[in-house]
Each structure stands twice: as C-alpha cells, then as structure tokens.
C-alpha cells in the first residue's frame, strides 16, 4: 500500500501509454513532463520512467528524452483529409 489511493492504477495507465520517440536521437526512452512536485506525483514518478517531474512551469516541452536529455514537443497529429 502506497498511502496514495489509486496510485497503482495511475502508474499502470501511464506505463501503458505509448510515448513518442525523440525527434533528435530517435530514442524511445521518453517521458511526459509534469509540473509540480507533491507527494503523490513524486511517488508516481518513482514508479515509472514515463514521467519527468519539474518543480515549476512553464514546461520546457511536452516530453523529455532520457537518451539525449532534451525536452521536445510531440509532432502534430495528422488529420484525415
């Protein structure tokens, strides 16, 4: 028991999320950037590599590459024509 109800389900959902690869180095070791460091977010981030916590905003990018240590935004989604 973590002391944070629902955190196991949150970690499972995050782990199932497909993150975009890094546009610079093509690494698939990327994480979503989350702003704010509180107990629950620290606990969740400690359980998965798919979250990158930063203490204050604004976010330097939507995602962080663990391979080349850079922040990036996901490419825009293509809309059907």
Backbone as a ProteinNet text record, in pm:
[ID]
protein_1_A
[PRIMARY]
XXXXXXXXXXXXXXXXXXXXXXXXXXXXXXXXXXXXXXXXXXXXXXXXXXXXXXXXXXXXXXXXXXXXXXXXXXXXXXXXX
[TERTIARY]
85.6	0	88.9	61.9	148	109.6	-10.5	-56.6	-123.5	-124	-188	-289.8	-417	-518	-523.5	-527.2	-537.6	-405.3	-295.9	-168	-121.1	-149.9	-109.8	-180	-307.8	-382.8	-328.8	-291.9	-235.1	-103.5	-17.9	109.8	85.3	-9.5	-40.3	-87.7	-170.7	-219.7	-104.7	-16	98.2	190.4	215.6	302.4	245.6	114.1	50.6	48.8	80.5	79.3	199.1	174.4	282.1	334.5	461	523.9	588.6	591.1	656.2	807.4	873.2	1019.2	1079.1	1201.5	1270.9	1298.2	1263.9	1289.8	1438.4	1520	1662.6	1746.1	1724.7	1809.7	1732.7	1601	1512.5	1498	1542.9	1529.1	1381.4	1347.7	1211.1	1203.7	1312	1315.8	1272.7	1145.5	1093.1	988.8	962.1	869.8	787.2	665.2	580	626.8	628.7	672.6	552.6	571.8	468.3	525.8	449	493.9	432.5	515	468.4	518.9	579.4	633.2	560.5	471.6	398.8	412.9	377.4	397.3	345.4	222.3	163.2	239.6	272.8	344.2	485.1	549.7	682.2	672.1	572.6	553.9	530.6	443.8	414.4	537.7	608.5	728.3	837.2	840.8	939.9	907.5	783.5	740.2	748.9	769	771.7	870.7	934.7	1026	952.4	821.7	744.9	693.5	738.8	704.7	834.5	844.6	958.3	902	934.4	885.2	979.4	921.8	997.7	925.3	998.5	935.2	842.4	874.7	795.8	774.4	667.3	640	702.1	692.9	627.4	712.5	645.6	715.9	807.1	931.1	1021.6	984.8	893.8	845.8	743.2	667.8	567.7	631.6	749	816.7	964.4	1026.5	1167.6	1231.5	1347.5	1420.9	1527.9	1521.8	1622.7	1753.6	1747.9	1868	1959.3	1904.9	1988	1960	1874.5	1848	1792.2	1702.1	1640.4	1488.8	1428	1283	1235.7	1116.7	1061.6	909.7	848.9	704.6	673.9	562	521.4	485.1	512.1	470	317.2	263.8	117.8	58.4	-58.4	-126.7	-183.9	-170.3	-223.1	-374.3	-444.5	-589.4	-624.1	-723.5	-763.2	-810.5	-772.4	-814.8	-937.6
-118.8	0	123.4	214.1	330.6	449	450.2	567.5	668.7	639.8	726.6	642.5	645.2	562.8	586.8	478.6	487.2	505.6	518.5	544	424.5	302.9	185.1	183.7	220	225.7	337.1	448.7	559.6	517.7	450.2	403.9	304.5	213	115	185	289	363.7	435.6	496	566.7	468.9	354.3	253.4	202.5	200.7	154	259.7	383.2	491.9	482	498.7	498.2	641	658.6	790.1	806	929.3	950	936.5	890.5	884.5	1024.4	1037.2	1165.7	1204.1	1326.5	1368.9	1395.2	1408.8	1436.2	1309.2	1215.1	1095.1	966.4	976.1	862.7	763.6	800.1	711.9	694	573.5	551.6	560.1	602	623.8	767.2	794.6	928.9	928.2	1047.5	1061.3	1187.5	1182.9	1301.4	1393.4	1523	1621.1	1663.3	1662.3	1703.4	1811.6	1918.5	2030.1	2017.7	2040.3	2037.9	1915.9	1939.2	1827.9	1822.3	1726.2	1699.2	1549.9	1509.1	1370.6	1267.1	1283.9	1185	1178.8	1293.9	1292.2	1236.3	1263.8	1207.3	1055.1	1006.2	861.9	797.1	857.1	801.3	805.7	917.1	929.8	830.8	794.6	697.5	556	534.4	401.5	380.7	486.4	475.2	573.5	533.1	622.5	707	691.8	764.1	898.8	941.5	1073.4	1145	1271.2	1355.7	1474	1485	1594.9	1713.6	1832.3	1955.6	2039.2	2117.9	2186.7	2301	2376.1	2493.9	2500.4	2568	2588.4	2717.1	2747.1	2665.4	2545.6	2447.2	2327.2	2360.7	2310.2	2334.7	2251.2	2159.7	2075.5	1979.2	1916.2	1819.6	1688	1658.3	1531.2	1554.2	1453.9	1457.9	1330.1	1342.7	1226.5	1189.7	1067.7	1021	988.1	964.1	932	1051.8	1161.3	1279.2	1394.9	1370.1	1467.5	1600.3	1594.1	1715.3	1708.3	1825.1	1836.9	1859.7	1809.9	1829.7	1825.1	1873.4	1865	1756.3	1691.9	1587.8	1650.9	1581	1635	1642.4	1738	1748.4	1622.4	1585.1	1467.7	1501.2	1405.6	1424.7	1403.6	1492	1477.7	1416.9	1331.3	1271.4	1379	1365.8	1466.6	1426.9
0	0	0	-88.2	-105.6	-17.4	34.5	107	15.2	-113.8	-213	-289.1	-247.6	-312.6	-463.5	-536.8	-681.9	-753.1	-679.1	-746.4	-828.6	-783.8	-861.9	-997.2	-998.8	-1124.4	-1214.1	-1153.7	-1231	-1295.4	-1220	-1274.3	-1387.7	-1370.7	-1475.6	-1603.1	-1588	-1705.1	-1775.2	-1696.6	-1754.6	-1826.9	-1765.3	-1825.9	-1958.6	-1971.6	-2094.7	-2204.8	-2170.3	-2267.2	-2361.5	-2489.8	-2588.6	-2601.6	-2569.7	-2577.8	-2715.1	-2766.4	-2896.8	-2884.4	-2990.8	-2986.5	-2993.8	-2949.4	-2953.4	-3099	-3138.6	-3276.1	-3303.4	-3199.2	-3218.8	-3228.5	-3136.2	-3133.9	-3162.5	-3178.6	-3208.8	-3093.2	-2974.3	-2858.4	-2824.8	-2780.4	-2732.9	-2580.2	-2517.3	-2372.2	-2342.7	-2365	-2345	-2233.8	-2180.7	-2069.1	-2085.5	-2035.3	-2034	-1922.4	-1949	-1850	-1765.8	-1635	-1541.2	-1451	-1429.5	-1346.6	-1207.7	-1107.6	-970	-897.3	-784.6	-708.1	-574.5	-565.4	-441.4	-413.4	-293.8	-253.4	-350.8	-397.4	-489.1	-620.7	-677.7	-806.1	-790	-677.7	-653	-644.5	-574.4	-561.3	-697.9	-779	-910.9	-1000.4	-1001.6	-1084.9	-1043.5	-917	-870.8	-919.5	-960.9	-1004.9	-1155.7	-1232.9	-1379.3	-1438.9	-1548	-1619.8	-1723.2	-1731.9	-1832.5	-1783.3	-1665.6	-1611.9	-1575	-1614.7	-1578.5	-1500.5	-1373	-1290.8	-1297.5	-1307.3	-1292.6	-1186.7	-1107.9	-995.8	-1034.5	-1137.5	-1173.7	-1323.8	-1364	-1505.8	-1553.2	-1677.7	-1778.4	-1817.5	-1873	-1916.7	-2034.4	-2034.4	-2146.3	-2269	-2254.5	-2364	-2307.5	-2396.1	-2351.8	-2307.7	-2366.8	-2341	-2312.8	-2249	-2216	-2268	-2331.1	-2380.3	-2278.3	-2230.3	-2134.9	-2205.9	-2337.2	-2413.9	-2432.3	-2483.2	-2509.8	-2415.1	-2314.4	-2208.1	-2260.2	-2358.3	-2411.7	-2398.6	-2395.7	-2394.1	-2536.7	-2567.9	-2702.4	-2697.2	-2802.9	-2818.7	-2920.3	-2901.4	-2995.1	-3128.2	-3237.2	-3366.2	-3369.7	-3444.5	-3451.8	-3513.7	-3464	-3517.8	-3654	-3744.9	-3879.9	-3876	-3943.8	-3951.6	-4086.9	-4088.8	-4216.6	-4313.2	-4438.8	-4537.4	-4611.1
[MASK]
+++++++++++++++++++++++++++++++++++++++++++++++++++++++++++++++++++++++++++++++++

